[in-house]
Amino acid sequence: MDEPTIGVLIAGRYRLEHQVGEGGMGSVWVAEDETLQRWVAVKLLGERSAGSRSARDRFEREATAIARLRSPHVVQVFDYGTEGDRAYMVMELLHGQDLLVWLKANRPAPLRKVGAIIIQVARALRAAHRAGIVHRDLKPANIFVVRDHDQDVVKVFDFGLAKRARDASQLKELVDRTGEGVLLGTPRYMSPEQAHGAREVDHRGDLWSLGVIAYLAIVGRLPFDGDGVGEVITKISTETPRPPSAFLEDLPVTVDEFFERALAKEPADRFQSAQELIEAMDELLDSGRSSVELSIPEGG
């Protein structure tokens, strides 16, 4: 298959309309499903990635992982296959914003509103973990917020690094580099064990990543940041982030307590399941101080 262009027909039914995204792995297009007469998103593996076995495996793993999940908070996969030498994935078409854009567009926002978004992300993780799937690359860019019947609804996607839980012994590849020289996983959201390539990485690594995202969403800055990967990993491994109340004095004390667990260095000291994190966030939002206004995030 040549480079995808407007009007190209994929698998005899998906006609490419326009490109909406491009990355190291390939491109994402809005397309018309001419069989079912609906609009969809088509993700195409790039030409360079098509020649890489590891990239093809990641692409197929993402499609398989998402297809196994049944959650209103995980993007749906409708189809998967190959067109010539290119793999493609057909997904529901989302209309909304990634989480960081949403946060900036909705600030100042009450803690209650931001907390509700975090809970929805946790519900997506709950579905994945119950299916034995660990996401391994949760970050704001992989979280989309769409409007549905005047409600903000979260959709988690990009399960390209996902692994079945039984494959935990192989998770060292998270800090390896692909043939394209791209670090697998995003350092600022990696758990300590993930960043150091520990062989025993499980679903609690995802919960750490959600803790980092929640900190960014509530406090307005990342708990661990630096000028390079090495500095970020060092801070993740050795530093305790400042409590949210150090930045927003009106926050209830339960917010500080939440992050003491969410960002605990040892997995055994963190929330042990997405459901446990959901319950803690619910309790936090019921504390009577959930109307406090939050600042604009600095970055993500």
N, C-alpha and C positions, 0 to 999 in steps of 0.2 A: 504493500500500500504506500502511495506517495504521501507527501505532507498533507494533512487534512486542510480542506478549504471549504468555504461556504458552498452549500449545495450538494456536497458529497453525500452519498447514501451509504450508511453503515448497516451491514447485515440485511440488506434489502428492505429496511423499514425505517431507520433513524436518519432523517435528513438534517445535516448540520446547518444551523441558522447563523449563529455568530459565536465567536470565542469569548469566554468570560474570565478565563484564568489560565495561567501557564506557570509551570515550575520545573524543577529538575527532573521529575519523573515523566512529565507529559503535559497535556493541555485538557481543559474542561470547556465543553461547548453546550450552548442551548441548542436543542434539536427537537424536531417534530417527529413523534412516533406516528408514522402514516398508517399503521395497522389499527391502533387504538385511538387515533386522532386526539392526541394529548401532547403537551410539552414536557420534555424531560431534560435532564442533564446527562451528557455523555462524557465520560472521562476516558481519554485515549493515552495509551502508553507512548512516550516519545520515541523517535527513531533511534537515538542512542541507547535509551533504556531497553528498547526491544531486543537489542543484541546482548543484554546482560541477563544471565540466568537468575542472579539474586534479585534484580529489579523485577523480572517477570514473576518470580515467586512471591515477592512482596505484594505485587499488584493482585495476583490471584488470591493471596491470603486475605487481603483487605475485602475483596468481594465476598469470599466465603464467610469471613467473620461477621460482616454486616448482615448478610442474608440469613444467618442463624438467629438473629436477634429480633424480638418482637417488643418494641417499645416506641411510644409516641415521641420519645426524646432521642432516638437514633435515626439517622437518615435511612430511607428505604432503598434497597437495591432491587431493581426490576429484572435485570438481565446481565449476562456476562458472556464473553466469547472472544473470538479472534477474527480479524479482517485482514487477510494476507498475513503479514508478520507482526501486526499490531494487535495487542489485547485491548479490549474496550469494556467499560462497565457503564451500565445505564442506571441512573438513580433518579429519585424524585427531585424536581426542580424547586429550589428554595428561593424565596423572595424575602430578604431581610438584611441583617448586618452581622459581621462577626462580633464576638463578645466585646473586644476592646473598643471598636467603633460604637457599639451600643452603649457601653459605659460612658464614653465621652459625650455622646448625644443625649444621655439621660441624666447628666449631673447638673446641679445637685439633685440627688435622689435619696429617699428615705432608706434606711437600713433594711426595712421590711421588703422593699421592692428588689433590692440587690440580693438579699438572702433567698428570696423565692427563686431567683435564677440559679443560684448555687444549688439549691435543693433539686431542681430539675436536672442539672448536670449529674448530681449524685444518683438520681433515679436511672439515668442512662448507664452509669457505671454499675449500678446494682443489677440491671438486666444483663450486662456483659459478664460480670463476675459470676452470676448464677449459671450462666452458660459456659463457664470455664474459660472465658476470654479476658485477657489483660490487655488494655489499650496500648500502654507504654509510650505514648507521645501526646498526652493531653496538654493542651495549651489554648489560649484564647482564639488563635487562628483556626482551631479545629472545633470551635463551638459557635454555632450560628443561632441568632435569635430572630424568629419570624413572628409576624402578627397573624393570629387566628381567632376570629370572632372577638376582636378587641382585647385579646389576651396575648402576652408575650410568651412564646413557646420556644424552648431550647431544642436544638437538634445537634447532636454530637456526630462527627464524621471523621474521615481519614484514619482508618484502622490499619494503615499500611504496615505498621510495626507490631500489630497485634499477634499474640501467641496464645495457644491453648495453655492452660495452667500446667498441664503435665510436661510441657517443654521448658520449664523453668531453668533446668540445667544448661540450656542453650542461650540464656538471655545475656550472656557476656557480649554478644554481638552489638548490644545497644551502644557501646562506646567504641566499637570498631568503625572504620570508614568504608564506605562503599567504593566501587570502582570509580565513581565520579568524584570521590574525595569529599563527600558530604557526611557530616556526623549524623548518625542515626539517633534520633531523639533530640530534644531541645534542652541544653544544659541548665538554663535558668529554672526549668520546671522539673528537673530530675531529682529523685530522692537520693539521699547519700549512698545507699547501696547500689542504686542504678548507675550513678555517676562514676562509681569506682569499679563497675563491671563485676559486681558480686554474682556468684552463680545462683544464689538463692534470692531471686526477686519475684515477688508475687503481687497480688492485687493491691496490697498496701502501698506499693509504689505509685499506683494510680491515685490513691487517696491522698498521698503526699502532694502530688501534682495538683489535685483539686484544692488542697490547702493553700498552695502558693497562689493559685488563681483567685481563691476567696480573699486572701490577704490583699492582693492587687486590687480587687473589686471594692473592698471595704476601706482599706487604708489609702489607696490611691498611688501606691508605689510597690515595687517588688521587695520581698523580704531579703533576697540575696541577689546582688547584681555586681558587675565588675567590668573592667575593660577587655577582658579576654576569658576564654573558656577555663583556663587554669585558675584564675582568680575567683571566678564564680564557683567552681567546684570546691576550692579551698573554703570559701565562706559557707557553702552548703554543709560541708563536713565538720566545720569547727565552730561556727558562730551561731549565737542565738539571736534571732531577729528581735528588734525592739517591739514591745507590746503595742497593739493598736492604740491603746489609751494614751500613749506618749505623743501621738499625733492628733488624736481627736478625744479631747478630755470628756466629752459628753457621752461617750460610748459606755454601755453597761459593762461591768466587770466580767460578765459571762463571755464577752467577746475575747478578752485576753485569755481566759481559761480554754476557750474553744481552740485557739491557735497554739496553746501549749501542747495540746494533744495532736492537733492536725500536723504540726511541724516538729514533732518529736524525732530525734535522730534515730532512735531504735524503733524498728517496725512494731515490736511488741508493746511499745508505749503509745502508739497512735490509735486512732479509731480502727477497730478490727474488721469493720464491714462498712459498705456504703450506707446500709440501713442505720447503723449506729451513728454515722456522721449526720444523716438526715434528722434523726431524733435530737441530736445535740443542737443542730441549727434551728429546729422547730422550738426547742426550749429557749434558745437565745432570743428568737423573735417574739416569744411570749413573755419576755422579761419586763415588758412595759416601757421600754426605751427604744423600741424599734422604729420610731418616727424620726430619730436623729438624722440630720442631713449629712451626706457623704461628699467628699471632695472629688475633683476630676483626676483620674489616673494619669500618671506621668508617662507611662509607656508599658510595653508588654512584649 
